């Protein structure tokens, strides 16, 4: 592993940092419905033309990449979703 590569936290560490119940989240992730939901969401993303991570949609407008978060935030503020 190159020294310049970022180390990713383990799923359990990330779940814990989000102040969620690690055991419950990991147990739920193993449920068949979780896999089915992932498959549905992946299919929906493919249909919408998603090709990068992170990707955010506001209506039909797509924002992808961390450098677009400001644009995404402005689009959310400008949208009338209430």
N, C-alpha and C positions, 0 to 999 in steps of 0.2 A: 504494500500500500504506500503510495507516495505521501510524503509529509505534507504536501499542500492540499490534500483531500480533506474535506470537512468530515468530522465524525458525527454520525447521526445518533441521536438518543434512542435507546431501546423503546419499543412501543409501551412497555410498562412505565418507563421513566416519563415519557411524554404524557401518558394518561394521568400519572400521579401529579405532574406539574400543572395539569389542567384541573386539579383538585376533584378528580372523579374517582370512583371506586374501581381500582385496577382489576380486581378479580371479577367483578360484575361485568365490566366492559369486555374483558378478554373472553369470558364465558359467553356473552351475547354474540361476540364476533364469530364464535364457532357454530352458532345456530344456522340451520339450513336457510332460513329466511334472510339472514345477513348476506349470504352468497347470492341469493336470488335478487335481493335489492341492489347489490353491487353490479350484477349483470344488467339489470334494467337501467340503472343510472349510466353505465358505460355505453349501452345502446343508445340512450337518449342523447348523451354527449356526442357520440359519433354522428347521429342524425343532425345535430346542430352544427357540426363542423369543428368541434373542439379538437385541438391538436397539441396543446401545451399545458403546462401546469405552472402556476395556478391559472385557472380560467374562471372568469366571472361573467355572468350575463345579466344585463339590465334590459328587459324587453328583448328586442332582437339585436341589441348592440353587445358585441363581445369584447372583453378586455382580457388579455393574457400577459403573463409575466409580472414579476414583482415591481418592475419599473413602471407599470401602468396602474398601480393602485390609486394614485392621485386622481387619474382620469375616471376610474371606476367610482371612487368616492363622490366626485362631482356629479356623475350621472345618477347615482343613487339619491343624492340630495335634490337633484332637479326633477326626479321622477315623482309622480303623485301616486304612491302605493298605499296611502292610508285610507 
